[in-house]
Every structure is written in structure tokens, then in C-alpha cells.
Amino acid sequence: MNNQWFSKVAVWLVIALVLFTVFKQFDRGATTGNQIAYSDFLEEVRSKRIRAVTLQESPGGGTEILAITNDDRRLRSTATYLDRGLVGDLIANNVKFDVKPREEPSILMSILVSWGPMLLLIGVWIYFMRQMQGGGKGGAFSFGKSKARMLDESNNTTTFQDVAGCDEAKEEVKELVDFLKDPQKFQKLGGRIPRGVLLVGPPGTGKTLLAKAIAGEAKVPFFSISGSDFVEMFVGVGAARVRDMFEQAKKSAPCIIFIDEIDAVGRHRGAGLGGGNDEREQTLNQMLVEMDGFETNLGVIVMAATNRPDILDPALLRPGRFDRQVYVTLPDVRGREQILNVHMRKVPVGQDIRADILARGTPGFSGADLANLVNEAALFAARRNARVVEMVDFEKAKDKIMMGPERKSMVMPEEERRNTAYHEAGHALVARLMPKTDPVHKVTVIPRGRALGVTMQLPEGDRYSMDKERMLSTISVLFGGRIAEEVFMNQMTTGASNDFERATQLARDMVMRYGMTDELGPMVYAENEGEVFLGRSVTKTTNMSEETMRKVDSVIRRIIDEQYGIARKLIEDNSDKMHAMAKALLEWETIDADQIDDIMKGLPPRAPHVPNSNDSNSSDGSTPPAAGPKPADDEGAAATTPVA
């Protein structure tokens, strides 16, 4: 019985009890009359005012008397068992009387009276135990029952057509589909299909969707469970749930068991620290045993997903358990285009929508990010009462996701607003003049998220690594904001704190992790940063002497000082362009790549482009809408973080 059924039964039992009590009260009330003393009753009999009498023995030993008078009034009284002359008095006064035997209480009523409180107490206790149990199926004591949710072929309509952007991963798992459809094809050659497949990749890349698509393609049952569902407040429950889950799967074979976020139970053993360690280790041990106990021809495939494969226990990854690892990486520009096409099938889009341009302008986006982009664009279109989603909606949605939501209502002093304009202009100018920097896509002084202004750069193509010159240029770009504040506003503000943190960390990584300096050479000086509770070393190890540490600090300082000087010279030599860019930002609040090009050429910047007449702009008309599709050389596909 589930909680809902139990609650309904309890409610109906209470209603029945109340109705029974009410009816008994009515029944008793119907048989009652005016209560009088026994002596008064005898006086009424002797006065010949009683027409009929009913005598009934009471449980206490007396006699209940119900009398009807000549004027049809009902009287009640009680006679003692000591009075033996009552019947003679009735006969002598010509009173008709009837004698009824004593009413025995019903067996049901006696059971209800004696056992009712105990049964009610037990029922309440079971109810509260079920409420404390927290979800899942089964009875009141179903702690060890599996919480896996099964999808059969009628409920699972997901196929490979719904999965895009991970073609290599789909190719790797297609043999699983072939095996589930025709196991004999592999078994007759002595081949053994992998028992476990581990899907590895960043969050939002479609690992869960891919596993569901495999079951949908093969038309087999799909058991889905989260790694956290194994862990319970009682020790040993997780192991029992693992056993029950595999027992259910064996009955439905061939099938797929999918364990999402397996790092919840699959972390390194042996540390002995951290809460819930014993319970988690028991669960992991049971999972290892169950996966070893599979028969080769059973047809149960275990799939798991995680974005932290580095913390999984080595015993889990050995051949025979999870012996196949499929990497579901972030999609490239072609993959992003395919994912956008999949999601745009669900919304009405305009004729001007170019999925390839959107794919180039959304660098580093995962599948979940792109789904969110399409949804945000649909919301923007709904706000302006449009019938279809147009390119301008996607541009607004992209800006909102990459730079944060606009805070137009924020009141800023004019001095702080001018300071922000010069700060962002400093970033943009250095980014345009330094070699190997990403093109500046948009600069705004409208507060977005936690930043007072944002300079957004979009690269020209997919990038998977950084070279030394590009990293040095990035450091110069980050310093451009503070330098502009010093040169043109004669002040230093806290707005550059994040820029400094990122620049310092970048320089430190160049020296200590990537070996990009001549002074220290190609050697790694980074510390061991493994977490203690994952079974790593308990103490932090430092592989550097004090002399080396001082040398590292001096090299980092040299890199920062050099790039700071380069950025300062660029800003001081181009002060006219800085003034023009700050003026344009103060006037229009947002400028795009075309206007920046005009400023860099020494021309007056063109007016903001209004893409659509029916576009709902801001109430004051001061903020230009997001720019339309940019040329191919202005939009790339692997993003740098916007510079605040």
C-alpha cells in the first residue's frame, strides 16, 4: 500500500466511526423518555394513569422501565431487583406490560471498544513512519527496496534523433543498441559486451539523455536512479537497495540500469574521514560485487554518468565492471548548430534565424546552455507580443546569459558612471590594439549581474589551448580598466579587484603550471591540492625551497609589471580614442563592434542600429537593442569570460 491509499482508508475509517456514533446517539434518543423516580412511577400506576409498560433487565442487575401514560407520554424509570411485587402491582391496576431480555453488546462493538485505541495508536505510528521514510515505493518498512524508476518502451520515446552534438559518443554506444537487439550476434563469436559503460563529461552535455536514447533505440526497459538514492539514514540500506535494484533488472533483462551522479557513492575508499563514510563504502562494495556476479549472457548493462571521474574508486573502473568510458565533451561549432536545430523545432522561429551564426556566437556553451538560450529567446519574444522568435530575441538572450541580466533601474552617480565608461573603454581599447586578442563584440556600461559594466569578447574560432603571447595579451587587457581610471579619472576604485585576481592567477599559472618562463624553465611548481577526504595525502606538500618561492614571486611580478606598462602606454598614446569611446558609452550605454571600428579609425561612431520596428525597446530609448548577426570574423566559437 502506498501513502495515498493508506491516507484514504484512514479517512474513511474515521468517517465511518463518527457516523456510527451519531446513529447510536439518535437511536438512544429515540428510545428515551422523561426520567422519573421509582416511587413516582408507582404512584402513577396506583392512580391508573399508566396504560402500558415495557420491562427490560439492565446489565447492572436492575430493571429498566419504559412506561406509556394514558395521554401517550413516555416515562422512564429504574426498579431495583429487591422489589418483587412490581408485577403484582401492574396486574392489580390493569396495566399491560411486556418483558424483554437483557441486550447483549455486539461482538463488533466490544472489539471496537477494547481494541480501538490500540489499533488507532498502531495506525498513527505506521503513518508517521511512512512520512519519515521520504518517498520511494513499498510499504512502511521498505527501506531496503530499490528506488529505481523504470521506463519501458511505451514511456521512453527518446531516440538518437533527439541527441545532437556528440556524434563520437553516439558511435561508441551504438554497439550497445545492437547487442540489446540481437545478443546472439556477439555471443556466437565469443564476444562479451561491456557490463558497465561510464559516461564522462561536463555538466549539461547530454549524458543522461544519451543513456535514455540507447534504451529508446533498443526498446528495452530503462531503470534510472541517482547515486544519492542509495544513501539513507540507516547503515546497510544502500547495499540492500543495490541488491534489490539488480534483482529487479535481472527479471526484466535485457535492460539498462542507469546510475546518475555515481560519484555520490563511487568515491575513493580508505580515507576514513567525512560523514556517511561507512554507509557509502558498503553501498560501493555491494555494487562492485553485483557487477562481478553478472552472467555474461544476462543482458543487463549498467550505465553511469559523472563529471568527476578523477575521484572514482579504481576498483570501479577496472575491466569487467566499468570497462568502457565514453567521453561526452562540450560541443564544437557544428555540434552547437545541431543542438540549436533540435531545440528550435519546439518553438516557432522567424525566417531570419541563422543557427550557424548563433552557434559561432555561443562559444563554450553546453547542450543545457543552448536549450536555456532558446527558452530565454522565446520568453523575450513573448514579452514583446511577437508571433515568432526572431534573431534579435536570440541576441538579447545571448547577452543575458553571457553577461548577466540587465539592471537598468539601478541609480548610479554621474561620477561613478563616467568612471565605469572609462574603465570599460580601457578594456576595449587594449583588446583591439594588443596582438592575439579576441575581437571585442560589445561594450556596455549598463550594470549586468554583479558587474557595473561588461566588455564582451568573442573569439574567431574554436580554441582548445592558449599560447604564451595570447595569455600575456589577456593580462594586459585585464589591466586596461584600472589604468584608464588612473589616467583619466585620477582615482583607483574597487571595480578592478576581479580583473587583478584573474591577471595574477594567469601569470602564476604561466610560471608554476605551464613552464612559460626562461628563468624557471619547463618545470611544474604547483602544490598538491588533493582533497583529504578522498583518500589523498593528509598533508600539503610543497616542492619548492624558499629561494625558489622568492624567484617565482619575482618572475610573476616581472610579467605583471611588463604587461601593465604595455597597457598603460597604449592607453596614454590613444587618449583621443578613449575619450570618444567613453563619450559614446555615456550617450548610448552600449556600443557594438561596428561603432568601435569607427572610433579606432578616428571617425565619429555611427548611431546604434535598430533591427526591428516592432521591437520593444527600453522606455527612454537610450539603450540600443542587441546588435543583429555579426560578420563571420566578429563572432567566434570559444569564449573568453567577459571582462568586467
C-alpha angles and dihedrals in degrees: 000000000000128000094260094052092046092051092050092051092048092051093050092048091053091048091050092050092051093048091048091052092048093050091049089052091051091047092051091046091053092057097045128099139171110312114228135173120269093241090053089051091053089049089053091050093050089048088055092236093126118090103178138003134198117203120200127175111237124217090248094062099259129103125258111218123202110184132186117206127214090261091052096256117148120229130185130201143153126235125202120239088237092071105088096166099067095098091049092052090051092049092046091054096044095247116159110227139180129200121216126191121244114280111243115213114248120256090237092053094048092049090047092051095045101037102026098090092047093048090047091052092050091048093051091048093051091048093053092045089055091048091052092048092073116220128318128107132276136059133312093287099039095124093129096048119110118256094203114136114221124216116191126198092272093056098037110072096159115121137168088273088071093052118078138162097042106076095153092052090049091051091052094053097042090089088061088059091049091050094050091049096045114011093171091067090070100030097057089062092048093253122148120209115224112272093207132032119191116204110206127186147106119295116282098022094118105262095142091043091052092052091049090048091055090056091044092051094047092041093226131135115279119210111197124190137156122235090237091059090074095059116084137167091259122071113243096024093104092054090049090051091051090053092048093048093053091046090055091046093052090055090053098042130179090054145120126250111202119195110190119204093010091177087081089075103012101067123129115291127220104053096105092202132103132052122295093015097141094048093047093048092050090052092049093048091051091049091052091050093048093050090050091050096061117118112234093238097044097102097220112136119191115210124186135181131207140152092207107063091153093071098049119113113260091230089063094055100048121114111277094040116045094355096151122064118190116193114214102191132184110286121256123226093282092047092050090052091052092048091049090051090052093051095040090060087073096055131053106251130191128245093256095062112122112188092189092057091047090049091054091047095051103065119179093011119146125214091264091051091052092049088052089049092055091046093049090049090052090051091050090051091049091052092059092044094245123162095217136028111253135194093263089060091053091049091052091047091049092051091048093052098042100038102024131251118310119255100199094157093062111117112224128180114247093243092054090046091053090046090053091049093054091043093056092040088056091054092047096046095050090045090055096047103040120086121250097016125137116258114264108247102180140351122200137175092196106114108253122187108319095337124091090213139001136214108198121201125190121194124231096238146353112306126192101172140026127230126214097256092050092050091050090050090050090054090052091050091052091053093049094086098055092043091054090052091052096045101042105022099032092225144094120226135188091245091092096057095101091046090055093048092052093044093049092047091049092052091046092052090050090056103035105030110023102035094226098149130085094216096060101022130202099332131120115233098171119128128244103266100177116142115251097223092057092068096264125133115306095220129056111245122214115201095191135086121225090255091054091048090054090048091050091051092049093050091048089049091050092052093049094046093048094050091043090054093048092050092047092052092050092051095046092048092051101042092134091059090046092054092047092049093047090048091051091049093050091048101043101016091215129052128181136209095278093055091046089053090054092050093048089052091052093249126129108264117256120245118268114276116244106207100193136019094216093051111119105236127185117291095252095042092226098117115071116221121251114289119260124243112323127218117271093257092058099051123060138172112239115058137218116212111266112260113237 
